[in-house]
Amino acid sequence: MNILLMEDDPVLSDILLDFLREEWHVDYAYNAQEVYVHLENSKYDLFIFDINVMGQDGIDLLRELRAFSNKTPTVFITAYRDTKHLQRAFDAGAHDYIKKPFELEELHARILSIKRVFNIENNKFIILDDETLFYPVQKTVHVNNKKISLTAKDTLLLSYFLKNRSRLITNEELVQNIWNFDSLPSDATLRSHIRTLREIIGKEKIKTVRGEGYIFE
């Protein structure tokens, strides 16, 4: 999962980041302005927002994001105990709400629940660079938020390269791991698939080692 945490308490934010980063990738924002900076460069599976932060509060931030059609599941954490803020949070588009102080295991359980409800595991993506995301299950690459569909073979090929970064991979190895024995491709077919991937993710990522194979960097 790719999580964005907004919390302006430095002690609590350090505790949460240490805990959450044991299992997931987590970016940190001190306030709403920093949230927008992160959203310019990354996509997230989950928002964890404190309500009472400096500047624009978490609820108004989420309401604004929902107005821009951002549907990312959101958990609020807050010291407020009244139902008024609880109602505001859900009216703004929150999916869960946890009151301070709380046990880290409780937050973990709520995250797992959201992950299950929203089937986030199937929405996992791999960051190729600041502009490019790869969604293996959906067989798509997003370049500057533009979705590009991949064939099944191109998806398998890119996944194999990513599992074997910075290592020389021969043509024979690619063929043996991507194709069935009854449908082995020609060298020209393999080169065509490599060329397609280069056009989508950038030519510099797949380097040719003449006479030997390829290196994904």
C-alpha positions in Angstrom: 0.0 0.0 0.0 1.0 3.6 -0.6 -0.2 5.8 2.3 -0.2 9.5 2.8 -0.1 10.6 6.4 -1.0 14.2 7.5 -0.2 14.9 11.1 1.3 18.1 12.6 2.2 16.6 16.0 5.9 15.8 15.5 6.0 13.1 18.3 2.9 11.3 17.1 3.9 11.6 13.4 7.3 10.0 14.2 5.7 7.1 16.1 3.1 6.5 13.3 5.7 6.7 10.5 8.0 4.2 12.3 5.1 1.8 12.8 3.5 2.1 9.4 6.7 2.0 7.4 7.4 -1.5 8.8 4.8 -2.8 6.4 3.9 -0.1 3.9 5.3 2.8 1.9 4.3 6.0 3.7 4.7 9.7 2.7 4.4 12.4 5.3 2.7 15.8 5.1 2.7 18.4 7.9 -0.3 20.3 6.6 -2.8 20.5 3.6 -0.3 22.4 1.5 2.2 19.6 1.7 -0.6 17.1 0.9 -1.1 18.8 -2.4 2.6 18.8 -3.1 2.7 15.0 -2.7 -0.4 14.5 -4.8 1.3 16.3 -7.7 3.9 13.5 -7.8 2.2 10.3 -6.4 -1.0 8.3 -6.2 -2.1 6.8 -2.9 -4.2 3.9 -1.7 -5.1 5.5 1.6 -5.1 8.9 3.3 -4.6 9.1 7.1 -5.5 12.7 8.1 -5.5 14.4 11.4 -8.4 16.9 11.7 -6.9 19.6 13.7 -3.8 20.8 11.8 -2.4 24.2 11.2 -4.1 26.0 8.3 -6.8 24.1 6.4 -8.1 21.4 8.6 -8.3 17.8 7.6 -12.1 17.7 7.0 -12.1 20.8 4.7 -9.1 19.3 2.9 -10.9 16.0 2.2 -14.0 17.9 1.1 -11.9 19.8 -1.4 -10.2 16.6 -2.6 -13.6 14.9 -3.1 -14.8 17.9 -5.1 -11.8 17.3 -7.4 -13.0 13.6 -7.8 -10.3 12.2 -5.6 -11.9 9.0 -4.1 -8.9 7.7 -2.1 -10.2 5.9 1.1 -9.6 8.1 4.2 -9.2 7.5 7.9 -9.3 10.5 10.3 -7.4 10.6 13.5 -8.4 13.3 16.0 -8.5 14.3 19.7 -12.1 15.5 19.2 -14.6 13.5 21.2 -17.9 15.1 20.0 -20.2 13.7 17.4 -20.3 17.0 15.5 -16.8 16.5 14.2 -17.5 12.8 13.6 -20.5 13.7 11.4 -18.5 16.4 9.6 -15.8 13.9 8.8 -18.2 11.3 7.3 -20.2 14.0 5.4 -16.9 15.1 3.8 -16.2 11.6 2.6 -14.3 9.8 5.3 -14.4 6.0 5.6 -13.2 5.6 9.2 -12.5 7.6 12.3 -10.2 6.9 15.2 -10.0 8.9 18.4 -6.8 9.8 20.2 -5.2 8.3 22.2 -5.3 4.9 20.3 -3.3 1.8 20.2 -1.2 1.3 17.1 -2.7 -2.2 16.6 -6.2 -0.6 16.4 -5.0 1.7 13.6 -3.4 -1.3 11.9 -6.7 -3.3 12.1 -8.7 -0.4 10.6 -6.2 -0.1 7.7 -6.5 -3.8 7.0 -10.2 -3.5 7.0 -10.1 -0.7 4.5 -7.6 -2.6 2.4 -10.0 -5.6 2.3 -13.2 -3.6 1.6 -11.6 -1.5 -1.2 -9.7 -4.5 -2.6 -6.5 -2.3 -2.5 -4.2 -5.3 -3.0 -5.4 -5.5 -6.6 -4.7 -1.8 -7.0 -1.1 -2.1 -6.1 1.3 -0.2 -8.3 5.1 0.1 -8.8 6.7 3.4 -9.1 9.1 3.4 -12.1 9.9 7.1 -11.8 8.3 10.4 -10.7 6.0 10.3 -13.7 5.4 6.6 -14.3 3.4 4.0 -12.4 3.0 0.3 -13.3 -0.2 -1.5 -12.3 0.5 -5.3 -12.9 -3.0 -6.6 -12.1 -4.7 -4.1 -14.3 -2.0 -4.5 -17.0 -1.6 -0.7 -17.3 1.1 1.9 -17.1 0.2 5.5 -16.0 2.5 8.2 -17.5 1.7 11.7 -16.2 -1.8 10.3 -15.2 -2.4 9.0 -18.8 -3.3 5.3 -18.7 -1.7 3.1 -21.3 -2.8 -0.6 -21.6 -0.3 -3.4 -21.9 -0.7 -6.8 -23.5 -0.4 -9.8 -21.2 3.1 -10.6 -22.5 4.3 -7.0 -22.1 3.0 -7.0 -18.5 4.8 -10.3 -17.7 8.0 -8.9 -19.4 8.0 -5.7 -17.4 7.2 -7.5 -14.2 10.2 -9.9 -14.8 12.5 -6.9 -15.5 11.4 -5.3 -12.2 12.1 -8.4 -10.2 15.6 -8.6 -11.7 16.7 -5.0 -11.7 20.3 -4.2 -12.6 21.0 -7.8 -13.6 21.9 -9.0 -17.1 19.0 -11.0 -18.5 19.7 -13.1 -21.6 17.2 -13.5 -24.4 17.0 -17.2 -23.5 16.0 -16.4 -19.9 13.3 -14.0 -21.0 11.8 -16.5 -23.4 11.9 -19.4 -20.9 10.2 -17.3 -18.2 7.6 -15.5 -20.3 6.6 -17.8 -23.1 5.3 -21.4 -23.2 7.3 -24.0 -25.0 4.7 -24.4 -27.6 4.7 -20.7 -28.5 8.3 -19.6 -28.4 8.8 -16.2 -30.0 11.4 -15.3 -32.7 14.2 -12.9 -31.9 12.3 -10.2 -33.9 9.1 -10.8 -31.7 11.1 -10.4 -28.5 12.7 -7.2 -29.8 9.3 -5.9 -30.8 8.1 -6.3 -27.2 11.2 -4.6 -25.8 10.7 -1.7 -28.2 7.0 -1.3 -27.1 8.0 -1.2 -23.5 10.7 1.3 -24.2 8.2 3.6 -26.0 5.9 3.5 -23.0 8.3 3.7 -20.0 11.3 5.4 -21.5 14.1 4.0 -23.7 16.8 4.6 -21.0 15.2 2.1 -18.6 16.0 -1.1 -20.7 19.6 -1.2 -21.9 20.8 -3.6 -24.5 24.0 -5.5 -23.9 24.9 -6.4 -27.5 25.1 -10.1 -28.1 24.1 -11.0 -24.5 20.7 -9.6 -23.5 19.2 -6.7 -21.5 19.6 -4.8 -18.2 16.7 -3.0 -16.6 17.8 0.1 -14.6 
